[in-house]
Amino acid sequence: MLALDNFDFYYGPLFTNKWPSIRLGLLMPNKFAAVVNRFSSSFEVNKNIMESLGTINLIKQIVNNRDPPKEVGIIRKRFDSKLSKLQENKTNNLISTNSSNPIDYDVESRLESGMEFYLPPTHELKHGELEPSDKEMELIEGSEPNIRRIIYDSKFKVTGLESIDADPLLTVDDSLIYPRDLQVFIHPPQCIDGFPGPIRDEQNVSGWWLLDGGSILPVLALDLNEDDIVLDMCASPGGKSLLITQTGKFASLVCNDNKLSRLGQLRRALAMYIPAGSEAASRIILKRKDVSSVESWDECGIYDKVLLDAPCTSDRLSANQDDNNIFATDKTTERLDLPQKQTKMLINALRSVRVGGSVVYSTCTLAPTQNELVVENAVVLAQQHYGIKFVERSLKRMEKLLKRTGLYRFSDQQQRGSLVLPYIVSNFGPMFICKLQRII
């Protein structure tokens, strides 16, 4: 296989004695989780079918294993206190999040249009209109937030070394409220049983779908609330967007993808599981924007939660499929440019959230150059160019709860974020997740 020699060379020294088991996990079929569709009229019947298979209800298991509510409350108060101290000298300079803000009004009006519609831009900017002013060009590190500053893509340099001389990214504890409406069922460790094909109801809505168990974690990390305006930046093929809808915890969900073909795939996936004309469908909108362009990105400071499931080397797929493999010789440039592209995408994700909002960055690769290094460099560049600042919300508490289920194995050497390792006993991943919260 094209990718394995590369993996052996880079990942072998990185994971040392764990690499043989990780490698075996990559080459074996991955383990699936079944998500029961709450929008099916046969929801309770479908849920009973899953339970009858002897599966584990993941969210129920996590909730039963979690820390006492009192301890969780103490953690949240402790973070809120730290956040207040960081913000106290910046209060008068923060971008307003009042609902009367014309930016907010524009977004909310667009979000009401529903997922049946694709809204093209109302005005195509000519290249000359994007010329930054002298004042914008004078923005330097330490100045006030200017997330709408326009910088040409050709002038926006990502070296990969930005974080070396920068102040370290502050990490604080995080505590999550797990969505009880999300019904995820997984076979126990060492069980390789599959799931039956989904049953459709009288509206032709599928009763459940399957996905890698690692893909659930980025959505859990978002810690969604009922009034959140959420952006899924690279939404196709739609698995994580569907997970968000299943939680019921969102006011509006914007599903974005750059390619028209992938946008069509996304729309079909949503339509397969969410009935047309339903209340949930009216809160979903599809958009087509290039999230890797810092020059044209204008979705700034308007979302409560942003999920960036970034394109990557897709290690499991690359290890098992030579067709169109990113490790092919003719794709060398594309592969080497991935960290730069991911960094620009994450910078735009950071620009998209309000103060207090969160970004979850995820990939399905083991490579540090596409994971923690992208996070650290993007945070530095976002502060240098746009005056915005973030802290990492540690997911170690979520790791702890998931380990107790016996279903997940995590890397124990992560300095940033969490990394699900393939493991034939319960073969999920790889999946890297890192959560960032905007404080300025």
C-alpha positions in Angstrom: 0.0 0.0 0.0 1.2 3.5 -0.9 0.7 5.0 2.6 2.1 2.3 4.8 5.8 2.9 4.2 5.2 6.6 5.0 3.3 5.6 8.2 6.0 3.2 9.3 8.7 5.8 8.8 6.9 8.6 10.7 4.5 7.0 13.1 6.8 4.1 14.2 9.2 6.3 16.1 6.3 8.5 17.3 4.2 5.7 18.9 7.1 3.3 19.5 5.8 0.0 21.0 2.1 0.9 20.4 2.7 1.3 16.7 2.3 -2.4 15.7 -1.2 -2.5 17.3 -2.2 0.8 15.8 -1.0 -0.3 12.4 -2.9 -3.6 12.7 -6.0 -1.6 13.7 -5.6 0.7 10.6 -5.5 -2.4 8.3 -8.5 -4.1 9.9 -12.1 -3.1 9.3 -13.2 -0.2 11.5 -15.9 -0.6 14.1 -19.2 1.2 13.6 -21.7 2.8 15.9 -25.4 3.0 15.0 -27.2 6.3 15.5 -31.0 5.9 15.9 -32.8 8.7 14.0 -35.1 10.7 16.3 -37.0 12.1 13.3 -38.3 8.6 12.3 -41.9 7.9 13.3 -40.6 4.4 14.3 -38.0 5.9 16.7 -39.0 3.8 19.7 -39.2 0.6 17.7 -35.8 1.2 16.2 -34.3 2.0 19.6 -35.7 -1.3 20.9 -34.1 -3.1 17.9 -30.7 -1.7 18.8 -31.1 -2.6 22.5 -32.1 -6.2 21.6 -28.8 -6.7 19.8 -26.9 -6.5 23.1 -25.4 -3.1 22.3 -24.2 -0.4 24.6 -26.0 2.9 24.7 -23.0 5.2 24.6 -24.5 8.4 26.0 -26.3 6.6 28.7 -23.1 4.8 29.7 -21.2 8.1 29.7 -23.8 9.8 31.9 -23.8 6.9 34.3 -20.0 7.1 34.6 -19.7 10.8 34.9 -18.5 12.8 37.9 -21.0 14.0 40.5 -22.9 17.2 39.4 -21.3 19.2 42.3 -17.8 18.6 41.0 -18.8 19.5 37.4 -20.3 22.8 38.7 -17.1 23.6 40.6 -15.1 23.1 37.4 -17.4 25.4 35.4 -17.3 28.2 38.1 -13.5 27.9 38.2 -13.2 28.4 34.4 -15.8 31.3 34.4 -13.7 33.0 37.0 -10.5 32.7 34.9 -12.4 33.9 31.8 -13.7 37.0 33.6 -10.2 37.9 34.7 -8.8 37.6 31.1 -11.6 39.7 29.8 -12.0 42.4 32.5 -9.6 44.9 30.7 -11.1 44.3 27.3 -14.9 44.7 28.1 -15.3 48.0 26.3 -13.5 46.9 23.2 -15.2 43.6 22.5 -17.4 43.2 19.4 -21.0 43.5 20.4 -23.1 40.3 20.4 -26.3 42.2 20.9 -29.1 40.8 18.7 -29.6 44.2 17.1 -26.2 44.0 15.5 -26.8 44.1 11.7 -24.4 41.2 11.2 -26.5 39.0 13.6 -29.7 40.1 12.0 -28.4 39.2 8.5 -27.3 35.7 9.6 -30.5 35.0 11.5 -32.7 36.0 8.6 -30.7 33.7 6.3 -30.8 30.8 8.7 -34.6 30.9 8.7 -34.7 29.9 5.0 -34.4 26.1 5.7 -32.2 23.4 4.2 -34.3 23.1 1.0 -32.7 26.4 -0.3 -29.3 27.4 -1.3 -28.7 31.1 -1.1 -26.2 32.6 -3.5 -24.3 35.8 -2.6 -26.4 38.9 -3.1 -23.3 40.9 -4.3 -20.2 39.6 -6.1 -17.2 41.7 -4.9 -14.7 42.7 -7.6 -11.1 42.2 -6.8 -10.4 45.9 -6.3 -13.1 46.2 -3.6 -11.1 43.9 -1.4 -8.2 46.2 -1.1 -7.5 46.8 2.6 -7.2 50.3 3.9 -4.0 51.7 5.3 -5.4 51.5 8.8 -6.2 47.8 8.4 -2.7 47.2 7.2 -1.3 48.8 10.4 -2.9 46.2 12.6 -0.2 44.6 14.7 -0.1 41.9 17.4 -1.8 43.1 20.6 -4.3 45.4 19.0 -8.0 45.1 19.3 -10.0 42.5 17.4 -10.5 43.1 13.7 -11.9 39.8 12.5 -13.2 41.3 9.3 -9.7 42.5 8.2 -9.1 41.5 4.6 -5.7 40.0 3.8 -5.0 38.6 0.3 -4.5 34.8 0.3 -1.3 35.4 -1.7 0.1 37.5 1.1 -1.1 35.3 4.0 1.9 33.2 4.8 1.9 30.0 6.9 5.4 28.7 7.7 4.4 26.1 10.2 6.8 27.7 12.7 4.5 30.4 14.1 4.1 28.9 17.5 7.8 28.4 18.3 8.5 31.9 19.7 4.9 32.6 20.8 3.4 32.5 24.2 2.1 29.0 25.0 -1.6 28.4 24.4 -3.4 28.4 27.8 -5.3 25.2 28.7 -8.2 25.0 31.1 -10.4 22.2 32.2 -13.7 21.6 30.4 -16.9 19.9 31.6 -19.5 18.8 29.1 -23.3 18.3 29.3 -24.0 15.2 27.2 -27.0 15.3 24.9 -29.4 12.6 26.2 -31.5 12.8 23.0 -28.6 11.5 21.0 -29.1 7.7 20.8 -25.8 6.0 19.8 -25.4 2.2 20.1 -22.1 0.3 19.9 -21.3 -3.4 20.2 -19.2 -4.2 23.3 -15.4 -4.5 23.0 -14.1 -7.6 21.2 -17.5 -8.0 19.5 -17.3 -7.8 15.7 -21.1 -8.1 15.0 -22.6 -5.8 12.5 -25.9 -4.0 12.4 -29.0 -4.8 10.2 -29.9 -2.5 7.4 -32.0 0.5 8.4 -35.8 0.3 8.4 -37.7 3.1 6.6 -40.9 4.5 8.0 -44.0 5.5 6.1 -42.4 8.8 5.0 -39.4 6.9 3.7 -37.2 8.3 6.5 -34.3 5.9 7.5 -34.4 4.6 11.0 -30.7 4.7 11.7 -27.3 5.1 10.1 -23.7 3.8 10.8 -20.5 5.8 11.3 -17.1 5.3 12.9 -17.4 5.6 16.7 -14.7 8.2 16.7 -16.8 10.5 14.6 -19.2 11.1 17.5 -16.6 12.8 19.7 -16.2 16.1 17.9 -20.0 16.7 18.3 -19.9 15.8 22.0 -17.0 18.2 22.4 -19.1 21.1 21.0 -21.3 21.0 24.2 -24.3 22.2 22.4 -27.1 24.4 23.8 -30.6 24.9 22.6 -30.0 28.5 21.6 -26.7 27.9 19.7 -26.1 29.1 16.2 -23.8 26.4 14.8 -21.6 26.2 11.8 -20.3 22.9 10.3 -17.6 24.2 8.0 -16.8 21.1 6.0 -20.1 19.3 6.4 -20.2 16.8 3.5 -20.9 13.9 3.5 -23.1 15.0 6.4 -22.5 12.5 9.3 -21.6 15.1 11.9 -24.3 17.6 10.8 -26.8 14.8 11.3 -25.4 14.1 14.7 -25.9 17.8 15.6 -29.5 17.6 14.5 -30.1 14.5 16.6 -29.0 16.3 19.8 -31.9 18.8 19.3 -29.5 21.4 20.8 -29.3 24.1 18.2 -31.2 27.2 17.2 -29.8 27.2 13.7 -27.3 24.9 11.9 -25.4 26.1 8.9 -23.9 23.3 6.8 -21.1 24.5 4.5 -19.1 22.8 1.7 -17.1 24.3 -1.1 -17.7 21.8 -3.9 -21.2 21.8 -5.5 -21.1 18.0 -5.9 -20.4 17.5 -2.2 -23.1 20.0 -1.3 -25.5 17.9 -3.3 -24.4 14.8 -1.4 -24.9 16.6 1.8 -28.4 17.7 0.9 -29.4 14.2 0.0 -28.0 12.8 3.2 -29.9 15.3 5.3 -33.1 14.7 3.3 -32.8 11.0 3.9 -33.0 11.4 7.7 -34.9 14.6 8.3 -38.5 14.8 6.9 -39.1 17.6 4.5 -41.1 20.4 6.0 -40.3 19.4 9.6 -39.4 22.0 12.2 -35.8 20.8 12.4 -35.4 21.1 8.6 -36.5 24.8 8.9 -33.5 25.5 11.1 -30.9 24.1 8.7 -29.3 26.0 5.8 -26.8 24.8 3.2 -24.0 27.2 2.1 -21.2 27.0 -0.4 -18.1 28.9 0.6 -14.3 28.3 0.4 -13.3 27.9 4.1 -9.6 27.9 3.1 -9.6 31.5 1.8 -8.9 34.1 4.5 -9.4 36.7 1.8 -13.0 35.9 1.0 -14.2 34.6 4.3 -16.8 36.9 5.8 -18.7 34.8 8.3 -17.0 36.6 11.2 -18.1 36.7 14.9 -21.6 35.4 14.4 -21.6 31.7 15.6 -21.8 30.2 19.0 -20.2 26.9 18.0 -18.1 26.0 15.0 -17.1 22.5 13.9 -14.2 22.1 11.5 -13.7 18.5 10.5 -10.8 19.3 8.2 -9.6 17.5 5.1 -6.6 15.4 5.9 -4.6 12.4 4.8 -7.4 10.1 6.1 -5.0 7.5 7.5 -7.4 4.5 7.6 -8.6 5.1 4.0 -5.1 5.8 2.8 -3.8 2.6 4.4 -6.4 0.4 2.7 -7.1 2.0 -0.7 -4.7 2.8 -3.4 -7.2 4.4 -5.8 -7.0 8.2 -5.7 -4.6 7.9 -2.8 -3.2 11.1 -1.5 0.2 9.4 -1.0 0.4 8.8 -4.8 3.4 10.6 -6.5 1.1 12.9 -8.5 -0.5 14.1 -5.2 2.7 14.9 -3.4 2.2 18.7 -3.6 -1.4 18.4 -2.4 -0.4 16.3 0.5 2.5 18.6 1.6 0.2 21.6 1.3 -2.4 20.1 3.7 -1.1 21.7 7.0 -1.1 25.2 5.4 -4.6 24.7 4.1 -5.8 23.3 7.4 -4.3 26.2 9.3 -6.1 28.8 7.1 -9.3 26.8 7.6 -8.9 26.9 11.3 -8.1 30.6 11.3 -11.4 31.2 9.6 -13.1 29.0 12.1 -11.6 31.1 14.9 -12.8 34.3 13.2 -16.3 32.9 12.9 -17.1 32.6 16.6 -18.4 35.2 19.1 -16.5 36.0 22.2 -17.2 33.0 24.5 -18.0 30.8 21.6 -16.1 27.5 20.9 -14.4 25.9 17.9 -13.8 22.1 17.7 -11.1 21.1 15.2 -11.0 17.4 14.2 -9.2 15.2 11.7 -8.9 11.5 11.0 -5.1 11.4 10.9 -2.4 10.5 13.5 0.0 13.2 12.1 1.0 15.9 14.6 1.7 18.2 11.6 -2.0 18.1 10.8 -3.3 18.1 14.3 -1.7 19.9 17.3 0.8 21.9 15.2 -2.1 23.3 13.1 -3.9 24.3 16.2 -1.0 26.1 17.8 0.0 27.9 14.6 -3.6 28.9 13.8 -4.1 30.4 17.2 -0.9 32.5 16.9 -1.7 33.7 13.4 -5.3 34.6 14.4 -4.1 36.7 17.2 -1.3 38.4 15.1 -3.6 39.2 12.2 -7.0 39.6 13.7 -6.4 40.5 17.3 -8.5 37.5 18.6 -7.4 35.2 21.5 -8.3 31.7 22.5 -7.7 29.1 25.2 -7.8 25.4 24.8 -10.6 23.6 26.7 -9.1 20.3 27.7 -11.1 17.2 26.8 -9.3 14.9 29.3 -12.5 14.6 31.4 -14.4 13.3 28.3 -11.4 11.0 27.6 -11.7 9.6 31.1 -15.4 8.9 30.8 -15.0 7.2 27.4 -12.1 5.1 28.7 -14.4 3.8 31.4 -16.8 2.4 28.8 -14.0 0.2 27.5 -14.8 1.3 23.9 -12.1 3.8 23.3 -8.3 4.0 23.4 -6.6 7.4 23.5 -3.0 8.4 23.0 -1.3 9.1 26.4 1.3 11.4 24.9 -0.9 14.2 23.6 0.3 17.7 24.6 -2.7 19.3 22.8 -6.1 17.9 22.1 -7.2 14.2 22.3 -6.4 11.4 19.9 -8.4 8.2 19.4 -6.1 5.4 18.5 -7.2 2.4 16.3 -7.2 -0.8 18.4 -8.6 -4.1 17.2 -10.4 -4.7 20.5 -12.7 -1.7 19.7 -11.5 -0.4 16.3 -12.4 3.3 16.1 -10.4 6.1 14.7 -8.0 7.6 14.2 -9.7 10.8 15.3 -8.0 13.9 16.6 -10.2 16.5 18.5 -9.2 19.8 20.0 -11.5 22.4 21.5 -10.8 26.1 21.6 -12.8 28.9 23.2 -12.6 32.6 22.2 -11.8 34.9 25.1 -11.0 38.2 23.3 
